[in-house]
Amino acid sequence: MQLLSTLFSLSLVGSSLAFPLSAKVPRNVPSSWVPSIDFWTHPYLAPAPTDSRGPCPALNTLANHGYINRNGRDISADSIFSGMLNAFGFNQSAVAPALPNSYTTCHYLTGQDCAGQAKLVNLTLLAEPHAAEHDHSLSRQDYKMAYAKGQPTDNIHFNATIFKQITDLIGDRTHVDFALANQIRLLRSSNAIKDDMPGWLQPEGAIMPVQAFELGFIFAAMADRTLPDADTKPQIRVDWWQFWFANEALPYALGWTPPNPPREIDFVIAAAGGVYTSKPSGLPSPLPSGALDAPGAPPSLPATPTISILPLATSSTPALFPFWPFNQKH
């Protein structure tokens, strides 16, 4: 009896660590779902106030699950590669193109040989605008929103209002295909023109490489592999994507598992290209010059050019997500 009581207590502790603290256990967890070893060995823990987090939901998720240092500091390339493989099912080829850009930003801001050490000093420095970070993010404010009258805003933490622009467009659809993803991209570009400080936005061509890889990663990680043509015409499952971005936690409880075999860079590039070349069902207005002519993802990200060092809004706190996507039908 004592043994059973102890095991029950431990299972409760494990469950409380494995889910975001503000989340309720979903009602539609598949009855066949069996937690993986990683589910128990890398439980979700909300970041402490002193932990470093950045604008990348994937890296923040790795930190929240303990695949990389939970404090978000001294992040080695090896831990990123192993974490992306074990947590997201991304092979090294799908991750490596983004690291030189991040190393350059790290070196420029800290003076350390980040590339030589194959290490990022912390995750927050990746929010330096117009470097590894890009304008009209899918889930963050831009660095200079018009309402702030020239002062920096929070381009680090998940922003529920920004992401709601996307969920409102998606509506009650359960999946996002290439054409809808392209419409989402264009909507964010259009809204940024209206919402950002005049003169702040970079040209569309400068934003495209990082944004294209971001879109390709989302398709690689959150595509519903039970659908027909899942490898050639992947579709993002909306509830998985919402849960991941809002909580920066892996959506195990919604039936998600990392892709197996792991995704390679070819899949990421093909998915990004599919987004940029698909015709959206509608065009928002206004659109920045070149928004419709972007070619898709390049084979690698360009190294960050010399940038002006700007202060980051590190004191802001994450915005709470306004709803939990547990009632969607699949």
VORO-116131 format. One record per residue (C-alpha): x, y, z; residue number from 1. Coordinates in pm, 1 decimal. Layout:
<recs>
        c1        c2        c3  num
         X         Y         Z  NUM
...
</recs>
This chain:
<recs>
        c1        c2        c3  num
       0.0       0.0       0.0    1
     284.0     236.5      88.4    2
     451.2     161.7    -244.0    3
     132.1     232.3    -438.4    4
      83.6     557.6    -250.5    5
     437.9     665.1    -327.5    6
     402.7     581.9    -695.8    7
      75.0     773.7    -713.8    8
     235.7    1078.4    -553.5    9
     527.0    1063.8    -795.4   10
     290.4    1038.7   -1091.4   11
     111.4    1353.4    -975.9   12
     440.0    1537.3    -945.4   13
     541.8    1422.6   -1292.7   14
     210.3    1537.1   -1437.4   15
     233.4    1880.5   -1278.7   16
     576.9    1930.4   -1427.6   17
     490.6    1797.0   -1770.6   18
     213.8    2042.6   -1855.8   19
     215.2    2422.3   -1851.3   20
      92.9    2528.7   -1509.6   21
    -197.4    2731.8   -1647.3   22
    -320.6    2454.9   -1876.8   23
    -603.8    2217.2   -1803.3   24
    -562.6    1854.9   -1903.1   25
    -727.7    1834.1   -2246.4   26
   -1052.2    1645.5   -2283.5   27
    -961.4    1510.2   -2626.0   28
    -634.4    1335.3   -2542.5   29
    -633.6    1024.1   -2763.6   30
    -704.2     710.5   -2561.3   31
    -417.4     538.0   -2740.6   32
    -163.5     801.5   -2635.7   33
     129.4     660.6   -2439.3   34
     377.8     915.5   -2300.0   35
     726.3     877.0   -2440.9   36
    1038.5     852.1   -2230.2   37
    1123.3    1212.0   -2320.5   38
     783.3    1321.4   -2189.2   39
     890.7    1212.9   -1841.1   40
    1263.1    1289.8   -1855.8   41
    1218.4    1641.1   -1998.4   42
     911.8    1783.5   -1823.5   43
     791.0    2134.4   -1887.1   44
     893.3    2391.4   -1624.7   45
     789.2    2754.0   -1658.5   46
    1089.8    2986.7   -1681.6   47
    1195.0    3171.2   -1368.8   48
    1197.2    3552.7   -1375.7   49
    1575.6    3554.2   -1404.3   50
    1592.1    3301.5   -1689.5   51
    1688.8    3420.1   -2035.6   52
    1441.4    3370.2   -2317.2   53
    1440.0    3501.0   -2672.5   54
    1218.5    3550.3   -2976.8   55
    1249.1    3189.3   -3101.5   56
     964.8    2964.3   -2977.3   57
    1165.2    2650.9   -3057.7   58
    1471.7    2747.3   -2850.7   59
    1250.9    2869.4   -2566.3   60
    1069.9    2534.6   -2575.0   61
    1398.5    2346.9   -2555.8   62
    1488.3    2549.6   -2246.4   63
    1145.4    2503.3   -2085.1   64
    1177.7    2124.9   -2129.7   65
    1542.0    2112.0   -2023.0   66
    1692.1    1995.8   -2352.7   67
    1921.6    2297.9   -2330.9   68
    2011.1    2486.4   -2013.7   69
    1684.7    2585.8   -1848.2   70
    1823.4    2927.7   -1755.4   71
    1872.3    3005.7   -2125.4   72
    2244.1    3077.7   -2090.2   73
    2566.5    2920.7   -2221.5   74
    2384.0    2725.5   -2488.1   75
    2615.5    2493.2   -2680.8   76
    2555.0    2401.3   -3042.2   77
    2570.2    2032.4   -2949.5   78
    2285.0    2074.9   -2700.9   79
    2079.4    2259.9   -2964.0   80
    2137.9    1983.2   -3219.0   81
    2054.6    1701.8   -2976.9   82
    1758.1    1894.8   -2834.8   83
    1611.2    1970.0   -3176.4   84
    1648.9    1605.2   -3273.8   85
    1498.1    1456.2   -2959.1   86
    1232.2    1720.2   -2892.7   87
    1123.9    1829.9   -3241.7   88
    1250.8    1555.3   -3470.7   89
    1482.5    1787.8   -3665.5   90
    1808.7    1650.2   -3793.7   91
    2122.9    1861.5   -3773.7   92
    2094.2    1961.3   -4139.0   93
    1762.3    2135.5   -4067.3   94
    1905.8    2338.5   -3779.7   95
    2262.4    2421.1   -3878.6   96
    2179.1    2691.7   -4139.7   97
    2036.6    2921.1   -3869.0   98
    2332.6    2904.7   -3631.6   99
    2591.5    3121.3   -3817.6  100
    2344.1    3409.2   -3815.3  101
    2294.2    3364.0   -3440.8  102
    2668.1    3334.9   -3376.0  103
    2732.3    3660.0   -3561.0  104
    2468.8    3839.3   -3354.2  105
    2614.2    3690.1   -3034.8  106
    2966.5    3800.3   -3127.4  107
    2862.7    4149.8   -3224.4  108
    2669.5    4210.2   -2902.6  109
    2906.3    4041.2   -2655.8  110
    3249.1    4050.5   -2820.9  111
    3289.9    3678.1   -2756.0  112
    3396.6    3427.9   -3020.8  113
    3056.8    3259.1   -3023.0  114
    3122.2    3072.2   -3349.7  115
    3462.4    2947.3   -3234.4  116
    3315.3    2832.5   -2904.7  117
    3001.4    2697.3   -3080.6  118
    2795.3    2857.3   -2806.0  119
    2530.2    3124.0   -2755.9  120
    2583.8    3342.2   -2448.8  121
    2208.7    3366.1   -2388.3  122
    1878.2    3348.5   -2574.7  123
    1774.3    3708.9   -2515.4  124
    2044.3    3854.7   -2739.3  125
    1873.7    3688.5   -3037.5  126
    1602.4    3953.7   -3003.5  127
    1841.7    4221.1   -3129.9  128
    1629.2    4370.2   -3409.7  129
    1712.4    4315.1   -3775.6  130
    1962.0    4041.1   -3693.7  131
    1846.9    3685.8   -3612.1  132
    1509.1    3844.8   -3531.5  133
    1281.0    3971.4   -3809.6  134
     994.4    4217.5   -3848.4  135
     624.4    4121.4   -3843.9  136
     682.2    3803.3   -3647.0  137
     395.9    3556.3   -3622.2  138
     391.8    3576.5   -3242.3  139
     590.9    3879.9   -3123.3  140
     555.3    4254.9   -3136.4  141
     796.6    4434.7   -3362.7  142
    1075.3    4627.7   -3198.5  143
     910.3    4965.4   -3261.5  144
     531.6    4964.9   -3257.6  145
     366.5    5295.8   -3341.1  146
     190.2    5328.7   -3006.1  147
     526.9    5328.1   -2825.4  148
     625.3    5652.5   -3003.0  149
     976.9    5541.3   -3089.4  150
    1053.5    5349.5   -2770.1  151
    1142.4    4978.5   -2786.2  152
     861.7    4730.8   -2733.5  153
     869.1    4363.7   -2634.8  154
     989.2    4159.8   -2930.0  155
    1096.5    3873.2   -2701.3  156
     786.0    3725.4   -2542.6  157
     481.6    3561.9   -2699.5  158
     212.4    3822.8   -2762.4  159
    -147.7    3699.1   -2757.9  160
    -281.2    4000.4   -2948.5  161
     -37.6    3950.4   -3236.2  162
    -106.8    3578.4   -3257.5  163
    -482.1    3640.0   -3248.0  164
    -449.0    3809.9   -3587.6  165
    -353.1    3465.4   -3717.9  166
    -612.5    3262.7   -3528.3  167
    -887.3    3501.3   -3639.9  168
    -785.1    3441.9   -4001.6  169
    -772.5    3065.2   -3951.2  170
   -1119.1    3064.6   -3796.8  171
   -1260.0    2718.5   -3730.3  172
   -1027.0    2540.3   -3973.2  173
    -829.6    2260.6   -3811.8  174
    -534.0    2267.0   -4053.0  175
    -319.2    2522.8   -4233.8  176
    -200.8    2441.7   -4584.8  177
      55.5    2628.4   -4795.0  178
    -194.9    2876.9   -4938.4  179
    -336.7    2969.3   -4598.2  180
      14.4    3000.4   -4453.5  181
     101.8    3242.4   -4732.3  182
    -210.1    3443.2   -4655.4  183
    -106.0    3450.9   -4288.8  184
     240.7    3575.3   -4387.9  185
      93.8    3851.5   -4601.1  186
    -153.7    3951.5   -4329.4  187
     127.8    4000.3   -4081.1  188
     321.3    4206.5   -4336.5  189
      17.6    4422.6   -4404.8  190
     -64.5    4477.7   -4038.4  191
     296.8    4566.0   -3961.2  192
     277.3    4853.7   -4208.8  193
     -17.8    4991.1   -4013.6  194
      99.0    4903.0   -3661.1  195
     471.8    4980.1   -3666.9  196
     650.1    5310.3   -3628.6  197
     676.6    5473.4   -3974.1  198
    1010.0    5400.8   -4137.5  199
    1093.5    5109.0   -3909.4  200
    1011.7    4806.6   -4127.7  201
    1288.3    4646.9   -4327.3  202
    1240.1    4570.8   -4697.5  203
    1054.8    4244.5   -4757.3  204
    1359.8    4087.5   -4918.3  205
    1568.2    4140.9   -4604.7  206
    1304.4    3979.0   -4383.5  207
    1229.1    3685.9   -4609.6  208
    1521.8    3446.7   -4536.2  209
    1460.7    3420.9   -4161.1  210
    1081.8    3424.3   -4198.5  211
    1093.4    3154.9   -4465.7  212
    1290.7    2920.8   -4242.1  213
    1050.6    2992.4   -3957.1  214
     754.0    2889.7   -4171.7  215
     935.6    2580.7   -4295.9  216
    1016.3    2479.9   -3936.9  217
     651.9    2511.4   -3831.6  218
     544.6    2280.8   -4114.2  219
     827.4    2040.1   -4031.8  220
     740.5    2020.2   -3662.2  221
     361.5    2052.7   -3651.5  222
     240.7    1891.1   -3975.2  223
     -31.6    1630.9   -3934.3  224
     136.7    1314.8   -4060.0  225
    -191.1    1119.9   -4073.6  226
    -315.2    1322.1   -4372.8  227
    -276.7    1208.1   -4735.0  228
      33.3    1345.9   -4910.7  229
     171.1    1452.7   -4570.1  230
     529.0    1450.5   -4699.1  231
     471.7    1647.5   -5019.3  232
     175.1    1864.8   -4919.0  233
     203.2    1894.3   -4539.6  234
     -59.4    2074.6   -4335.8  235
      -4.4    2221.2   -3990.1  236
    -245.7    2096.4   -3725.6  237
    -378.1    2417.0   -3575.4  238
    -422.0    2305.2   -3213.3  239
     -66.0    2170.3   -3201.1  240
      71.4    2495.7   -3336.8  241
    -135.7    2712.7   -3102.0  242
     -40.5    2510.2   -2795.7  243
     327.7    2515.4   -2884.3  244
     353.4    2889.4   -2952.2  245
     129.5    3000.0   -2664.2  246
     300.4    2786.3   -2400.4  247
     642.2    2726.9   -2555.0  248
     582.3    2367.0   -2460.9  249
     554.9    2050.6   -2667.3  250
     191.1    1950.5   -2736.2  251
     228.6    1587.0   -2628.2  252
    -111.7    1591.5   -2458.1  253
    -285.5    1667.9   -2786.5  254
    -145.1    1354.8   -2947.4  255
     160.3    1517.8   -3106.2  256
     484.8    1325.5   -3143.8  257
     805.6    1440.5   -3313.4  258
     838.1    1333.4   -3676.4  259
    1013.4    1004.6   -3736.7  260
    1229.1     976.0   -3938.4  261
    1365.0    1318.1   -3844.6  262
    1314.6    1611.4   -4078.5  263
    1604.3    1718.3   -4299.9  264
    1678.6    2061.2   -4445.6  265
    1526.2    1958.8   -4779.3  266
    1183.2    1928.4   -4615.9  267
    1213.6    2270.3   -4450.0  268
    1316.2    2439.8   -4775.3  269
    1046.5    2262.6   -4976.9  270
     776.6    2358.1   -4725.7  271
     886.3    2721.3   -4720.5  272
     893.7    2726.9   -5099.0  273
     545.6    2576.0   -5106.0  274
     418.9    2859.8   -4887.1  275
     570.7    3139.9   -5092.1  276
     459.8    3000.2   -5426.9  277
     100.5    2911.3   -5328.4  278
    -176.2    3150.7   -5422.0  279
    -361.3    3283.6   -5115.3  280
    -738.9    3306.2   -5126.8  281
    -727.0    3676.7   -5047.2  282
    -478.3    3961.2   -5036.0  283
    -468.2    4208.1   -4747.9  284
    -399.6    4574.7   -4807.0  285
    -159.7    4747.0   -4797.1  286
     123.9    4514.4   -4890.1  287
     495.2    4600.0   -4880.7  288
     684.3    4616.5   -5205.6  289
     811.1    4272.7   -5307.7  290
     582.8    4077.8   -5075.4  291
     437.8    3874.5   -5362.3  292
     768.7    3816.6   -5539.0  293
     962.7    3649.0   -5255.2  294
    1115.8    3325.3   -5390.6  295
    1099.8    3112.4   -5073.4  296
    1372.1    2978.8   -4847.3  297
    1737.3    2994.7   -4950.9  298
    1963.5    2696.7   -4870.8  299
    2125.9    2894.1   -4586.8  300
    2073.4    3210.8   -4389.1  301
    2306.2    3502.7   -4462.6  302
    2540.5    3611.5   -4186.2  303
    2407.3    3910.4   -3996.2  304
    2559.0    4237.2   -4120.4  305
    2691.7    4499.5   -3884.7  306
    2395.9    4636.0   -3690.2  307
    2337.0    4914.5   -3443.0  308
    2321.7    4785.6   -3087.1  309
    1976.4    4869.2   -2952.1  310
    1840.0    4810.9   -2600.6  311
    1602.3    4517.7   -2557.2  312
    1281.5    4529.7   -2354.4  313
    1390.1    4250.2   -2120.8  314
    1170.9    4359.5   -1829.6  315
     841.4    4277.7   -2000.3  316
     648.3    3966.3   -1902.4  317
     481.4    3717.4   -2137.4  318
     123.5    3792.2   -2238.4  319
    -127.4    3527.8   -2130.6  320
    -286.9    3335.2   -2412.0  321
    -660.7    3413.3   -2427.0  322
    -786.2    3061.8   -2488.5  323
    -685.1    2698.1   -2488.5  324
    -737.2    2507.6   -2814.1  325
    -864.9    2185.2   -2661.9  326
   -1207.7    2177.0   -2821.3  327
   -1104.7    2169.6   -3184.6  328
   -1220.5    1878.7   -3399.2  329
    -972.1    1685.0   -3606.8  330
</recs>
